[in-house]
Amino acid sequence: MTNVIINGVGSYIPEQVIPNSHFLDSEFYQEDGTPFPDENHVIIRKFEKITGIKERRYAKPGQKASDLGAIAARNALKESTIDAEDLDYIIFAHNFGDMQKSTNRIDMMPSLAARVKNQLKITNPATSCYDISFGCPGWVQGAIQATQMIRCGDARHVMVIGGETLSQTVDPHDRDSMIFADGAGATIFSITDNPSGGYKAQCSRTDADQELCYLNMGPSNNPALEDHGGSYIKMKGRKIYEYALTNVADAMKCAIERAGLELKDLKKILIHQANEKMDEAILHKLFKLYGDMGNSSELMPMTIQKLGNSSVATIPTMLDLILKGELEDHELHSGDNIMFASVGAGMHINAMVYQMP
């Protein structure tokens, strides 16, 4: 079977730091349109305790998701052994395209992947481009697709980008808006003759019954903006937490078993940075499935405290930081087994096991 390895990782973390104090003057409303009884400093303190988020990054005015993705793509190419013209596919995972903050409209035509190809000045017509919409697990799903295409002989080099400018589609009157952030990560998957390391296994699932709209688009919580026509990210936090705690660990265990491994064989689990408490609870559930109680801080790196939830960008960004030695107390070496895992709108879950070459 053809072996597939990661051949270059890059990311772009926006320079604009937004601390929690940024929201002290916000006007937050509940889902029913009434103001919160608590003052903002209380809301923010509770928010930080639950999510772990102290600050997040926002793109500069005028920067679009495709711009962030192009920067991450260039950085990945610099770390790879190939030229941009060698790419067979560019896959861009996102949820909102190049959102225009002034109009709150989603711009997805042409595809963001094609826009990145244009920015990279790739002239090879065989470099095909398409976008993928799979919620926050989009980058992992793109990685799975890239691996499958290479293994079946349809490609040799595939770039997978995860990028978002969520700051441009959040409701400023919804306290959940504090969760979201901007960023981009890009990874190149390549064919290799080396039999060691590379892709091991994956597991995916979708639950679209009552779970369908746990994350969706809706009007502002501010009743004065009901007729504004805007549509913003809306989430049922408690429902998402319960769903994730019930199902994500099972998908992770499925991927581990398909890889022929045990939990103890994993060096790191790079899980989507949605909520610190939720991620810790998912990992503890996984420990219980194996009758083990490992050290979560060693196994599961966290970036959410400073970078917030940048959706599809969180995992490739985290991988890039580790490989560059920029995530304290976390490093990867040849032979290490790692897992990428995520949950998000759909509701979708996926997990992929990979061994460092």
MOSUL-V939011 format. One record per pair of residues at least 24 apart in sequence whose C-alpha atoms are under 10 Angstrom apart, sorted by sequence separation. I is the first residue (numbers start at 0). J is the second residue. If there is no record, write none. Layout:
I;J
I;J
This chain:
19;43
20;44
68;92
88;112
89;113
91;115
137;161
138;162
160;184
161;185
213;237
214;238
262;286
302;326
315;339
331;355
332;356
19;44
68;93
90;115
136;161
137;162
159;184
160;185
161;186
210;235
213;238
214;239
301;326
314;339
65;91
89;115
135;161
159;185
160;186
213;239
262;288
263;289
275;301
300;326
314;340
19;46
64;91
89;116
158;185
159;186
160;187
212;239
262;289
268;295
274;301
275;302
300;327
314;341
19;47
65;93
88;116
126;154
131;159
135;163
158;186
159;187
210;238
261;289
263;291
267;295
272;300
275;303
300;328
301;329
313;341
64;93
128;157
130;159
131;160
157;186
158;187
159;188
210;239
213;242
262;291
267;296
268;297
269;298
270;299
272;301
274;303
275;304
300;329
64;94
86;116
126;156
127;157
128;158
130;160
131;161
157;187
158;188
251;281
263;293
267;297
268;298
269;299
270;300
271;301
272;302
273;303
274;304
299;329
300;330
311;341
64;95
65;96
66;97
126;157
130;161
156;187
157;188
158;189
247;278
251;282
262;293
266;297
267;298
268;299
269;300
270;301
271;302
272;303
297;328
298;329
310;341
64;96
65;97
84;116
156;188
157;189
210;242
248;280
249;281
266;298
267;299
268;300
269;301
271;303
272;304
275;307
296;328
297;329
310;342
311;343
19;52
20;53
21;54
63;96
64;97
65;98
83;116
155;188
156;189
157;190
240;273
244;277
248;281
252;285
265;298
266;299
267;300
274;307
296;329
310;343
18;52
19;53
20;54
63;97
64;98
96;130
154;188
155;189
156;190
240;274
243;277
244;278
247;281
248;282
251;285
252;286
272;306
273;307
274;308
18;53
19;54
62;97
63;98
84;119
86;121
154;189
155;190
156;191
243;278
244;279
245;280
246;281
247;282
248;283
249;284
250;285
263;298
272;307
273;308
17;53
18;54
19;55
62;98
63;99
83;119
84;120
85;121
87;123
94;130
96;132
154;190
155;191
206;242
240;276
241;277
244;280
245;281
248;284
249;285
252;288
272;308
273;309
17;54
18;55
62;99
63;100
83;120
84;121
86;123
87;124
88;125
89;126
90;127
91;128
92;129
93;130
94;131
95;132
240;277
243;280
244;281
247;284
248;285
252;289
271;308
272;309
273;310
16;54
17;55
18;56
61;99
83;121
84;122
85;123
87;125
88;126
89;127
90;128
91;129
92;130
93;131
94;132
152;190
236;274
239;277
240;278
243;281
244;282
246;284
247;285
248;286
271;309
272;310
16;55
17;56
61;100
82;121
83;122
84;123
86;125
87;126
88;127
89;128
90;129
91;130
92;131
93;132
94;133
95;134
149;188
150;189
244;283
245;284
248;287
249;288
271;310
272;311
298;337
299;338
15;55
16;56
17;57
60;100
83;123
84;124
85;125
86;126
87;127
88;128
89;129
90;130
91;131
92;132
93;133
94;134
149;189
150;190
206;246
240;280
244;284
248;288
271;311
272;312
273;313
14;55
15;56
16;57
84;125
85;126
86;127
87;128
88;129
89;130
90;131
91;132
92;133
93;134
94;135
149;190
240;281
244;285
271;312
272;313
13;55
14;56
15;57
16;58
69;111
73;115
84;126
86;128
92;134
93;135
145;187
146;188
149;191
204;246
271;313
272;314
12;55
13;56
14;57
15;58
68;111
69;112
72;115
83;126
92;135
93;136
94;137
145;188
146;189
204;247
270;313
271;314
12;56
13;57
14;58
15;59
68;112
71;115
72;116
92;136
93;137
142;186
145;189
146;190
203;247
269;313
270;314
271;315
12;57
13;58
14;59
65;110
66;111
69;114
70;115
73;118
92;137
93;138
115;160
141;186
142;187
143;188
269;314
272;317
12;58
13;59
65;111
68;114
69;115
72;118
73;119
91;137
92;138
112;158
138;184
142;188
173;219
174;220
204;250
268;314
269;315
271;317
11;58
64;111
65;112
68;115
69;116
72;119
90;137
91;138
92;139
112;159
138;185
169;216
170;217
172;219
173;220
202;249
203;250
270;317
63;111
65;113
66;114
67;115
69;117
70;118
90;138
92;140
112;160
138;186
150;198
168;216
170;218
171;219
172;220
173;221
202;250
203;251
269;317
13;62
65;114
66;115
69;118
70;119
92;141
111;160
170;219
171;220
172;221
201;250
202;251
269;318
65;115
68;118
69;119
91;141
92;142
169;219
170;220
171;221
172;222
201;251
202;252
203;253
64;115
65;116
90;141
111;162
146;197
147;198
170;221
202;253
203;254
66;118
89;141
90;142
146;198
172;224
201;253
202;254
65;118
146;199
179;232
200;253
201;254
202;255
13;67
90;144
146;200
200;254
201;255
202;256
11;66
12;67
90;145
143;198
176;231
199;254
200;255
201;256
202;257
11;67
89;145
142;198
176;232
199;255
200;256
201;257
10;67
11;68
88;145
143;200
175;232
176;233
200;257
201;258
10;68
11;69
12;70
143;201
173;231
175;233
176;234
199;257
200;258
9;68
10;69
11;70
12;71
142;201
143;202
170;229
173;232
175;234
199;258
200;259
10;70
11;71
88;148
143;203
170;230
171;231
173;233
175;235
198;258
199;259
9;70
10;71
11;72
87;148
140;201
168;229
169;230
170;231
175;236
199;260
9;71
10;72
11;73
87;149
139;201
140;202
168;230
169;231
170;232
267;329
8;71
9;72
10;73
11;74
104;167
105;168
140;203
168;231
169;232
170;233
266;329
267;330
278;341
8;72
9;73
10;74
100;164
103;167
104;168
139;203
167;231
168;232
169;233
266;330
267;331
7;72
8;73
9;74
10;75
88;153
97;162
98;163
99;164
100;165
102;167
103;168
266;331
8;74
9;75
87;153
88;154
96;162
97;163
98;164
100;166
101;167
103;169
165;231
266;332
7;74
8;75
9;76
87;154
88;155
89;156
90;157
91;158
92;159
93;160
94;161
95;162
96;163
97;164
98;165
100;167
136;203
165;232
7;75
8;76
9;77
86;154
87;155
88;156
89;157
90;158
91;159
92;160
93;161
94;162
95;163
96;164
97;165
98;166
99;167
100;168
266;334
267;335
268;336
269;337
270;338
271;339
272;340
273;341
6;75
7;76
8;77
9;78
86;155
87;156
88;157
89;158
90;159
91;160
92;161
93;162
94;163
95;164
96;165
98;167
99;168
100;169
266;335
267;336
268;337
269;338
270;339
271;340
272;341
273;342
6;76
7;77
8;78
9;79
85;155
86;156
87;157
88;158
89;159
90;160
91;161
92;162
93;163
94;164
95;165
97;167
98;168
265;335
266;336
267;337
268;338
269;339
270;340
271;341
272;342
273;343
7;78
8;79
85;156
86;157
87;158
88;159
89;160
90;161
91;162
92;163
93;164
94;165
264;335
265;336
266;337
267;338
268;339
269;340
270;341
271;342
6;78
7;79
85;157
86;158
93;165
95;167
133;205
264;336
265;337
266;338
267;339
268;340
269;341
270;342
271;343
6;79
7;80
83;156
95;168
263;336
264;337
265;338
5;79
6;80
7;81
262;336
6;81
81;156
83;158
260;336
258;336
134;214
270;350
255;336
269;350
76;158
255;337
268;350
269;351
75;158
255;338
268;351
254;338
268;352
75;160
254;339
72;158
254;340
72;159
251;338
265;352
72;160
251;339
265;353
266;354
71;160
72;161
251;340
265;354
71;161
93;183
250;340
251;341
68;159
69;160
71;162
92;183
250;341
68;160
92;184
248;340
260;352
67;160
68;161
69;162
91;184
92;185
247;340
258;351
67;161
68;162
91;185
179;273
247;341
257;351
258;352
65;160
67;162
68;163
90;185
178;273
247;342
254;349
255;350
257;352
258;353
65;161
66;162
67;163
89;185
178;274
246;342
253;349
254;350
255;351
256;352
64;161
65;162
66;163
67;164
251;348
253;350
254;351
255;352
64;162
65;163
66;164
89;187
243;341
250;348
251;349
252;350
253;351
254;352
255;353
63;162
64;163
65;164
88;187
243;342
249;348
250;349
251;350
63;163
64;164
242;342
243;343
247;347
248;348
250;350
251;351
63;164
64;165
86;187
247;348
249;350
250;351
251;352
62;164
86;188
87;189
246;348
247;349
248;350
64;167
86;189
239;342
243;346
247;350
63;167
239;343
242;346
243;347
58;163
59;164
239;344
243;348
57;163
58;164
81;187
57;164
58;165
60;167
79;186
80;187
239;346
56;164
57;165
58;166
78;186
79;187
81;189
57;166
58;167
75;184
76;185
78;187
79;188
80;189
56;166
57;167
74;184
75;185
76;186
79;189
234;344
55;166
71;182
72;183
74;185
75;186
76;187
71;183
72;184
73;185
74;186
75;187
70;183
71;184
72;185
67;181
68;182
69;183
70;184
71;185
72;186
67;182
68;183
69;184
70;185
71;186
72;187
67;183
68;184
69;185
64;181
66;183
67;184
68;185
63;181
64;182
65;183
67;185
64;183
55;177
57;179
58;180
59;181
54;177
55;178
56;179
57;180
58;181
180;303
53;177
54;178
55;179
56;180
57;181
58;182
179;303
182;306
52;177
53;178
55;180
56;181
57;182
103;228
104;229
105;230
178;303
181;306
182;307
184;309
52;178
54;180
55;181
56;182
102;228
103;229
104;230
180;306
181;307
182;308
183;309
50;177
51;178
52;179
55;182
102;229
103;230
179;306
180;307
181;308
182;309
183;310
184;311
185;312
46;174
50;178
103;231
178;306
179;307
180;308
181;309
182;310
183;311
184;312
46;175
178;307
179;308
180;309
181;310
182;311
183;312
184;313
185;314
186;315
214;343
215;344
47;177
177;307
178;308
179;309
180;310
181;311
182;312
183;313
184;314
185;315
186;316
213;343
214;344
215;345
43;174
46;177
47;178
177;308
178;309
179;310
181;312
182;313
183;314
184;315
185;316
213;344
214;345
42;174
46;178
139;271
180;312
181;313
183;315
184;316
186;318
212;344
213;345
214;346
180;313
183;316
184;317
185;318
186;319
211;344
212;345
213;346
43;177
136;270
182;316
184;318
185;319
210;344
211;345
212;346
39;174
136;271
184;319
210;345
211;346
135;271
210;346
211;347
5;142
95;232
135;272
196;333
197;334
199;336
201;338
203;340
205;342
207;344
208;345
209;346
210;347
34;172
135;273
195;333
196;334
198;336
199;337
200;338
201;339
202;340
203;341
204;342
205;343
206;344
207;345
208;346
35;174
195;334
196;335
197;336
198;337
199;338
201;340
203;342
205;344
206;345
207;346
32;172
196;336
205;345
206;346
207;347
5;146
32;173
204;345
205;346
206;347
3;145
4;146
30;172
204;346
205;347
206;348
3;146
27;170
28;171
29;172
30;173
165;308
166;309
204;347
205;348
2;146
3;147
27;171
28;172
29;173
165;309
203;347
204;348
205;349
1;146
26;171
27;172
28;173
29;174
163;308
164;309
165;310
203;348
204;349
1;147
3;149
25;171
26;172
27;173
28;174
163;309
164;310
202;348
203;349
204;350
2;149
3;150
25;172
26;173
27;174
162;309
163;310
202;349
203;350
1;149
2;150
25;173
26;174
27;175
161;309
162;310
163;311
164;312
201;349
202;350
203;351
1;150
22;171
25;174
27;176
161;310
162;311
163;312
201;350
202;351
0;150
1;151
6;156
8;158
10;160
161;311
162;312
163;313
200;350
201;351
202;352
0;151
1;152
5;156
6;157
7;158
8;159
9;160
10;161
11;162
13;164
160;311
161;312
162;313
200;351
201;352
3;155
4;156
5;157
6;158
8;160
10;162
22;174
160;312
161;313
199;351
200;352
201;353
3;156
5;158
161;314
162;315
198;351
199;352
200;353
22;176
161;315
162;316
198;352
199;353
22;177
160;315
161;316
197;352
198;353
199;354
21;177
159;315
197;353
198;354
196;353
197;354
198;355
19;177
196;354
197;355
198;356
18;177
19;178
195;354
196;355
197;356
17;177
195;355
196;356
195;356
194;356
17;180
193;356
16;180
15;181
13;180
12;180
13;181
14;182
12;181
13;182
11;181
12;182
13;183
11;182
12;183
140;311
10;182
11;183
12;184
138;310
139;311
10;183
11;184
135;308
137;310
138;311
139;312
9;183
10;184
11;185
135;309
136;310
137;311
138;312
9;184
10;185
135;310
136;311
137;312
138;313
139;314
8;184
9;185
10;186
134;310
135;311
136;312
138;314
139;315
8;185
9;186
134;311
135;312
136;313
138;315
7;185
8;186
9;187
133;311
135;313
136;314
7;186
8;187
132;311
135;314
6;186
7;187
8;188
5;186
6;187
7;188
5;187
6;188
7;189
4;187
5;188
6;189
4;188
5;189
6;190
3;188
4;189
5;190
6;191
3;189
4;190
5;191
34;220
2;189
3;190
4;191
32;219
33;220
34;221
2;190
3;191
4;192
30;218
32;220
33;221
1;190
2;191
3;192
4;193
30;219
31;220
32;221
33;222
1;191
2;192
3;193
4;194
29;219
30;220
31;221
32;222
1;192
2;193
3;194
4;195
5;196
28;219
29;220
30;221
31;222
32;223
1;193
2;194
3;195
4;196
5;197
28;220
29;221
30;222
1;194
2;195
3;196
4;197
5;198
27;220
28;221
32;225
0;194
2;196
3;197
4;198
26;220
27;221
28;222
2;197
3;198
26;221
1;197
2;198
3;199
1;198
2;199
142;339
139;339
140;340
138;339
139;340
140;341
138;340
139;341
30;233
136;339
138;341
139;342
136;340
137;341
136;341
137;342
135;341
136;342
137;343
143;349
134;341
135;342
136;343
137;344
140;347
143;350
134;342
135;343
136;344
140;348
143;351
133;342
134;343
135;344
136;345
139;348
140;349
142;351
133;343
134;344
135;345
136;346
137;347
139;349
140;350
133;344
134;345
135;346
136;347
137;348
139;350
140;351
132;344
133;345
134;346
135;347
136;348
137;349
139;351
132;345
133;346
134;347
135;348
136;349
133;347
134;348
136;350
133;348
94;310
133;349
93;310
94;311
92;310
93;311
92;311
93;312
52;272
91;311
92;312
52;273
50;272
51;273
52;274
50;273
51;274
52;275
50;274
51;275
49;274
50;275
51;276
49;275
50;276
47;274
48;275
49;276
50;277
47;275
48;276
49;277
50;278
71;312
68;312
71;315
75;319
71;316
74;319
55;302
55;303
54;303
55;304
56;305
57;306
51;301
52;302
53;303
54;304
55;305
56;306
57;307
94;344
51;302
52;303
53;304
54;305
55;306
56;307
51;303
52;304
53;305
54;306
55;307
56;308
57;309
50;303
51;304
52;305
53;306
54;307
55;308
56;309
50;304
51;305
52;306
53;307
55;309
52;307
51;307
52;308
47;304
50;307
50;308
18;305
17;305
16;305
17;306
16;306
17;307
13;306
12;306
12;309
12;312
11;312
10;312
10;313
12;316
10;315
11;316
9;315
10;316
8;315
9;316
10;317
8;316
9;317
10;318
11;319
9;318
10;319
8;318
9;319
10;320
8;319
9;320
7;319
8;320
9;322
8;322
9;323
8;323
5;353
4;353
5;354
3;353
4;354
5;355
6;356
4;355
5;356
4;356
3;356
